[in-house]
């Protein structure tokens, strides 16, 4: 499990990559945590390379659209 940011205080979980949040394989799953529509954390399960790409967007407090755009570029 890899984690960037601080998910405590998040009010929404945003599926970014993988199928683990929908009952599929957990490996390769990445989830974003939003607070007030801003990305405050990203957690990954066997997806360290993908999680690392979210380090700057988490630090910048990227919005939902930017997080989804970055996730789409990683597929």
C-alpha positions in Angstrom: 0.0 0.0 0.0 1.3 3.4 -1.0 0.0 6.7 0.3 0.7 10.3 -0.6 -1.0 13.1 1.4 -3.4 13.0 4.3 -6.7 11.3 3.8 -8.1 12.2 7.2 -10.7 14.9 6.7 -11.5 13.8 3.2 -15.2 13.8 2.3 -15.1 11.8 -0.9 -13.2 8.8 -2.4 -12.5 9.1 -6.1 -11.7 5.9 -8.0 -8.7 6.8 -10.3 -7.3 3.5 -11.6 -8.0 -0.2 -11.3 -11.1 -2.2 -10.4 -10.4 -2.8 -6.7 -13.1 -0.4 -5.5 -15.7 -2.1 -7.7 -15.0 -5.7 -6.4 -12.3 -6.5 -8.9 -8.6 -7.1 -8.4 -7.1 -4.9 -5.8 -3.6 -4.9 -7.2 -3.2 -1.8 -9.5 -6.0 0.1 -7.8 -5.5 3.8 -7.1 -8.0 6.0 -5.2 -8.0 9.7 -4.6 -9.3 11.4 -1.5 -11.0 14.8 -1.9 -11.8 17.4 0.7 -14.0 20.2 -0.6 -13.4 19.1 -4.2 -9.6 19.2 -3.8 -7.2 16.3 -3.9 -5.7 15.8 -0.4 -4.4 12.2 -0.7 -3.9 9.3 -3.1 -3.6 5.6 -2.0 -2.5 2.8 -4.2 -2.4 -1.0 -3.9 0.5 -2.4 -5.8 0.7 0.7 -7.9 3.6 2.7 -6.6 4.6 4.1 -10.0 1.1 5.5 -10.5 0.8 6.9 -7.0 4.1 8.7 -7.4 2.7 10.6 -10.3 0.1 12.1 -8.0 2.6 13.6 -5.5 2.6 17.1 -7.1 -1.1 17.3 -7.7 -1.8 16.3 -4.1 0.7 18.9 -2.9 -1.0 21.5 -5.1 -4.5 20.6 -4.1 -5.6 19.7 -7.6 -9.3 19.7 -8.3 -11.3 16.6 -9.4 -11.0 17.3 -13.1 -7.2 17.5 -12.9 -7.0 14.3 -10.9 -9.2 12.4 -13.4 -7.2 13.8 -16.3 -4.0 12.6 -14.9 -5.5 9.2 -14.2 -6.8 8.9 -17.8 -3.3 9.7 -19.0 -1.9 6.7 -17.0 -4.2 4.1 -18.6 
